[in-house]
């Protein structure tokens, strides 16, 4: 998905490159837009909302994400170059 300034945001899962779309979910369950296997990944782990300001990562339930080495349990707006990790 392209946001206001023709930027394409990508996520990398193992060897796959996936373009971000508005309101994607990531997690261990097969009903997610992106399935991430792992015992430490919740069924529905995080939702990504894409806007003109860029992607926001919203942990779901009791889930956390790691952004640039810092654990986050609350929604966080990311910028180009940020590294977001889910699980190990």
N, CA, C and O of each residue as an XYZ file, in Angstrom:
352
protein
N       0.848     -1.179      0.000
C       0.000      0.000      0.000
C       0.883      1.227      0.000
O       1.881      1.285      0.718
N       0.523      2.187     -0.788
C       1.283      3.425     -0.821
C       0.574      4.447      0.047
O      -0.646      4.604      0.011
N       1.369      5.114      0.804
C       0.843      6.139      1.684
C       1.213      7.500      1.110
O       2.293      7.646      0.536
N       0.367      8.476      1.246
C       0.496      9.835      0.765
C       1.690     10.205     -0.082
O       1.499     10.829     -1.126
N       2.905      9.865      0.293
C       4.090     10.334     -0.425
C       4.739      9.239     -1.267
O       5.955      9.260     -1.458
N       3.973      8.300     -1.765
C       4.463      7.226     -2.628
C       5.530      6.358     -1.964
O       6.449      5.889     -2.635
N       5.421      6.146     -0.681
C       6.326      5.244      0.034
C       5.648      3.891      0.148
O       4.484      3.801      0.536
N       6.376      2.849     -0.189
C       5.871      1.498      0.001
C       6.517      0.936      1.254
O       7.742      0.856      1.343
N       5.703      0.549      2.216
C       6.202     -0.046      3.447
C       6.189     -1.560      3.295
O       5.230     -2.138      2.782
N       7.264     -2.192      3.747
C       7.406     -3.639      3.621
C       7.679     -4.247      4.984
O       8.275     -3.615      5.857
N       7.233     -5.486      5.151
C       7.639     -6.257      6.312
C       8.357     -7.497      5.802
O       8.060     -8.014      4.725
N       9.291     -7.951      6.589
C      10.083     -9.128      6.231
C       9.794    -10.221      7.241
O       9.997    -10.037      8.441
N       9.318    -11.363      6.752
C       9.035    -12.517      7.594
C       9.830    -13.672      7.015
O       9.542    -14.155      5.920
N      10.842    -14.113      7.770
C      11.766    -15.132      7.288
C      12.347    -14.664      5.958
O      13.028    -13.640      5.916
N      12.094    -15.388      4.874
C      12.640    -15.014      3.571
C      11.616    -14.309      2.681
O      11.883    -14.067      1.504
N      10.445    -13.979      3.234
C       9.386    -13.339      2.457
C       9.376    -11.829      2.685
O       9.617    -11.354      3.795
N       9.095    -11.085      1.618
C       8.906     -9.644      1.685
C       7.441     -9.378      1.378
O       6.942     -9.775      0.325
N       6.751     -8.707      2.294
C       5.314     -8.514      2.167
C       5.007     -7.021      2.237
O       5.358     -6.367      3.219
N       4.348     -6.463      1.194
C       3.957     -5.054      1.264
C       2.841     -4.864      2.287
O       1.932     -5.689      2.377
N       2.908     -3.789      3.051
C       1.873     -3.505      4.037
C       0.612     -3.021      3.350
O       0.657     -2.261      2.382
N      -0.507     -3.477      3.869
C      -1.827     -3.032      3.449
C      -2.505     -2.434      4.680
O      -2.120     -2.762      5.803
N      -3.494     -1.574      4.502
C      -4.185     -1.014      5.671
C      -4.837     -2.109      6.511
O      -5.430     -3.046      5.976
N      -4.720     -1.982      7.812
C      -5.386     -2.856      8.771
C      -5.065     -4.341      8.598
O      -5.969     -5.165      8.460
N      -3.806     -4.668      8.607
C      -3.364     -6.063      8.552
C      -3.223     -6.604      9.973
O      -2.923     -5.859     10.907
N      -3.443     -7.910     10.122
C      -3.153     -8.561     11.398
C      -2.055     -9.594     11.190
O      -1.956    -10.229     10.140
N      -1.232     -9.738     12.228
C      -0.143    -10.714     12.228
C      -0.271    -11.563     13.482
O      -0.609    -11.058     14.552
N      -0.004    -12.831     13.347
C      -0.066    -13.718     14.494
C       0.034    -15.172     14.075
O       0.276    -15.482     12.909
N      -0.155    -16.051     15.032
C       0.021    -17.483     14.847
C      -1.186    -18.160     14.196
O      -1.055    -19.253     13.645
N      -2.350    -17.529     14.253
C      -3.585    -18.130     13.738
C      -3.662    -17.984     12.218
O      -3.225    -16.978     11.660
N      -4.220    -18.994     11.558
C      -4.305    -18.995     10.092
C      -5.207    -17.901      9.523
O      -5.121    -17.609      8.331
N      -6.062    -17.293     10.332
C      -6.954    -16.244      9.834
C      -6.288    -14.872      9.761
O      -6.923    -13.912      9.323
N      -5.026    -14.753     10.178
C      -4.301    -13.490     10.062
C      -3.921    -13.220      8.615
O      -3.854    -14.138      7.798
N      -3.675    -11.957      8.309
C      -3.163    -11.604      6.983
C      -1.760    -12.151      6.790
O      -1.396    -12.566      5.690
N      -0.967    -12.154      7.864
C       0.382    -12.708      7.844
C       0.500    -13.661      9.028
O       0.338    -13.256     10.179
N       0.782    -14.923      8.738
C       0.915    -15.933      9.782
C       2.378    -16.016     10.205
O       3.274    -16.193      9.379
N       2.600    -15.884     11.519
C       3.943    -15.971     12.078
C       3.939    -17.114     13.084
O       3.378    -16.979     14.172
N       4.559    -18.235     12.733
C       4.567    -19.365     13.663
C       5.493    -19.097     14.846
O       6.452    -18.332     14.739
N       5.198    -19.726     15.950
C       6.060    -19.623     17.122
C       5.263    -19.743     18.402
O       4.144    -19.240     18.498
N       5.839    -20.406     19.377
C       5.161    -20.577     20.661
C       4.971    -19.253     21.380
O       4.032    -19.109     22.164
N       5.843    -18.282     21.129
C       5.754    -16.991     21.806
C       4.986    -15.948     20.987
O       5.011    -14.762     21.314
N       4.307    -16.389     19.927
C       3.482    -15.499     19.103
C       2.023    -15.821     19.387
O       1.607    -16.973     19.267
N       1.243    -14.810     19.763
C      -0.178    -14.999     20.063
C      -0.953    -15.312     18.785
O      -0.496    -15.037     17.675
N      -2.143    -15.896     18.972
C      -2.986    -16.186     17.807
C      -3.205    -14.938     16.960
O      -3.029    -14.977     15.743
N      -3.587    -13.835     17.593
C      -3.735    -12.545     16.923
C      -2.854    -11.586     17.707
O      -3.281    -11.034     18.722
N      -1.633    -11.385     17.246
C      -0.587    -10.730     18.022
C      -0.580     -9.210     17.856
O      -0.477     -8.479     18.841
N      -0.690     -8.737     16.624
C      -0.570     -7.301     16.373
C      -1.392     -6.924     15.138
O      -1.522     -7.695     14.187
N      -1.942     -5.707     15.192
C      -2.621     -5.148     14.017
C      -1.769     -3.982     13.543
O      -1.240     -3.217     14.350
N      -1.643     -3.854     12.234
C      -0.909     -2.737     11.645
C      -1.924     -1.853     10.936
O      -2.653     -2.307     10.055
N      -1.960     -0.598     11.327
C      -2.810      0.381     10.654
C      -1.905      1.309      9.861
O      -0.937      1.852     10.393
N      -2.221      1.484      8.605
C      -1.411      2.307      7.713
C      -2.169      3.590      7.395
O      -3.329      3.553      6.983
N      -1.508      4.714      7.589
C      -2.123      6.014      7.307
C      -1.098      6.894      6.594
O       0.010      6.449      6.294
N      -1.466      8.122      6.331
C      -0.540      9.060      5.695
C       0.684      9.328      6.568
O       1.718      9.766      6.064
N       0.578      9.073      7.857
C       1.705      9.270      8.778
C       2.606      8.045      8.843
O       3.645      8.078      9.502
N       2.222      6.965      8.166
C       3.010      5.742      8.183
C       2.313      4.650      8.966
O       1.160      4.811      9.369
N       3.005      3.536      9.187
C       2.384      2.413      9.889
C       2.421      2.579     11.402
O       3.393      3.074     11.974
N       1.326      2.147     12.033
C       1.254      2.062     13.490
C       1.057      0.587     13.837
O       0.203     -0.086     13.260
N       1.844      0.100     14.771
C       1.748     -1.282     15.230
C       0.979     -1.288     16.545
O       1.356     -0.592     17.488
N      -0.087     -2.063     16.613
C      -0.960     -2.091     17.775
C      -0.980     -3.509     18.344
O      -1.632     -4.387     17.780
N      -0.276     -3.745     19.453
C      -0.308     -5.073     20.078
C      -1.738     -5.404     20.507
O      -2.463     -4.539     20.998
N      -2.131     -6.650     20.319
C      -3.487     -7.080     20.649
C      -3.491     -7.903     21.932
O      -2.578     -8.694     22.170
N      -4.512     -7.718     22.750
C      -4.623     -8.458     24.004
C      -3.436     -8.170     24.910
O      -3.107     -7.012     25.169
N      -2.797     -9.228     25.388
C      -1.637     -9.109     26.277
C      -0.313     -9.156     25.508
O       0.753     -9.242     26.118
N      -0.372     -9.101     24.191
C       0.827     -9.226     23.360
C       1.733     -8.008     23.488
O       1.286     -6.912     23.827
N       3.007     -8.222     23.212
C       3.979     -7.136     23.126
C       4.751     -7.287     21.822
O       4.775     -8.359     21.218
N       5.374     -6.209     21.406
C       6.270     -6.238     20.258
C       7.576     -5.586     20.686
O       7.635     -4.898     21.705
N       8.599     -5.806     19.915
C       9.899     -5.215     20.188
C      10.198     -4.236     19.060
O      10.244     -4.626     17.893
N      10.400     -2.968     19.402
C      10.699     -1.940     18.414
C      12.067     -1.356     18.741
O      12.261     -0.722     19.778
N      13.003     -1.581     17.840
C      14.377     -1.091     18.012
C      14.975     -1.509     19.355
O      15.674     -0.732     20.005
N      14.688     -2.752     19.762
C      15.260     -3.281     20.989
C      14.484     -2.958     22.256
O      14.902     -3.340     23.349
N      13.361     -2.260     22.124
C      12.553     -1.880     23.290
C      11.193     -2.580     23.221
O      10.486     -2.478     22.218
N      10.830     -3.294     24.299
C       9.540     -3.967     24.346
C       8.421     -2.945     24.477
O       8.511     -2.014     25.279
N       7.365     -3.121     23.687
C       6.235     -2.198     23.660
C       4.939     -2.982     23.841
O       4.728     -3.995     23.174
N       4.078     -2.522     24.733
C       2.769     -3.137     24.933
C       1.650     -2.213     24.456
O       0.486     -2.610     24.420
N       2.006     -0.977     24.092
C       1.031     -0.004     23.629
C       1.249      0.282     22.151
O       2.325      0.006     21.620
N       0.237      0.836     21.476
C       0.399      1.180     20.054
C       1.592      2.105     19.854
O       1.870      2.973     20.681
N       2.290      1.904     18.745
C       3.458      2.734     18.452
C       3.517      3.022     16.955
O       3.366      2.127     16.124
N       3.739      4.280     16.638
C       3.944      4.718     15.255
C       5.406      4.456     14.914
O       6.293      4.846     15.673
N       5.667      3.811     13.796
C       7.050      3.541     13.412
C       7.419      4.391     12.205
O       6.559      4.883     11.474
N       8.731      4.546     12.020
C       9.232      5.321     10.891
C      10.187      4.446     10.081
O      10.581      3.366     10.520
N      10.541      4.917      8.925
C      11.462      4.190      8.056
C      12.754      3.898      8.821
O      13.347      4.787      9.432
N      13.167      2.654      8.776
C      14.397      2.238      9.457
C      14.155      1.564     10.795
O      15.049      0.891     11.308
N      12.970      1.725     11.376
C      12.658      1.044     12.628
C      12.627     -0.463     12.393
O      12.228     -0.931     11.326
N      13.049     -1.205     13.394
C      13.022     -2.670     13.324
C      12.001     -3.147     14.346
O      12.125     -2.874     15.540
N      10.988     -3.863     13.862
C       9.925     -4.388     14.719
C      10.036     -5.906     14.725
O      10.091     -6.536     13.670
N      10.069     -6.492     15.929
C      10.158     -7.945     16.054
C       8.948     -8.463     16.819
O       8.485     -7.866     17.791
N       8.461     -9.599     16.338
C       7.352    -10.287     16.981
C       7.839    -11.697     17.270
O       8.196    -12.434     16.351
N       7.854    -12.069     18.520
C       8.395    -13.374     18.886
C       9.913    -13.370     18.776
O      10.550    -12.317     18.762
N      10.470    -14.560     18.700
C      11.930    -14.657     18.663
C      12.470    -14.648     17.268
O      13.684    -14.724     17.076
